[in-house]
Amino acid sequence: GSSYSTVSSGRLLQAISFAGTASSYFQASGFTPFGVNNQAFSFSLWLQPQVRSGSLVHLSAGSNGVGSWCFSLLGFASNGTLVAQVYN
């Protein structure tokens, strides 16, 4: 991750606070592979956004955020509404 800190508050007393810059992120790996047919997935998160813009959950084939496929799974549209999409 980059430009974030952990705090002892939040939904279950564990939270991440981001600095609010374009380079702020937290990275996790080792989940059921995306892009594989008939593989179910789910995730959950609680948000308290200060600004409603940009990507919230980005998936990619590579650990550097790019690769043979990459896209934003969850994010905000330019008008501030929440948008979700899946890879087909």
N, C-alpha and C positions, 0 to 999 in steps of 0.2 A: 504494500500500500504506500500511499504518498499523501502528505498534507492532511492527515487525520489524527485524531486522538481518541482513546477510549475513555468513557466516563461511567460513573457508578450510578447513573440514573437511566431511565428508559422503561420500556414495557416490562421487562423481566430483570431489571436492575443491571442490565448490560446494554450499552449503546456505543455508537460511533458518532463522533462529531467531526464533520468535514470543514476544512478551512474556507470552502466556497470559491476555490479557484478552479480553472479548467483542468488543472493537473491533480485534483483531489480524487483519490480512488481507494477502494479496498478490493483485493483480488482473492478469489477462492477457486479451488480446482478439485478434481477427483469425483465429480458427480456422474450420474448416469449419462453416457455419451449422447449429446444432441446430434441430430442429423441421422440417427439410426431409426429405421422404420419401426413403428409399433412400440416405442419406448415411452412410457408415461413419465411425467415429471410434475413437480409442484414446488413452489417456494412461497415464503411469506416474509413480509417485512412491515414494520411500522415506520411511518415517515412523519417528520415535522419540518416540511420544507420552508426555508426562508425566502427562496425564489423558485418559482415554478417554471423551470426551463432545463433543457438538456436531457441526457440519458440517465436512467436510474439503474437499469440492469442491462449490461452489454454482454453478449455471448460471442465467443470466437473460437476458431479451431486452434489458434496459437496462443501461447501464454503472454505474448506481447500485445494482445488486443486485435491482431489481424490474422490472416491465414486464408485458407481456401474458402472459408465462409465466415462471415461476422455480421452481426446486426444488433440493434437495440431491441431487446425483448420488452422492456418497459421504460417509458419516459414521458416527457411532457411535450405537447404540441406547441407551436408558436403562440397560440392563444391561451396557454396555461392549462389546458385540459389534459387529463391522463390518457395515454395511448399505450395499448398493448398489441403485440403482433407475435406470430409464431412462424417458425421456419418450416416450409413445406418441401 
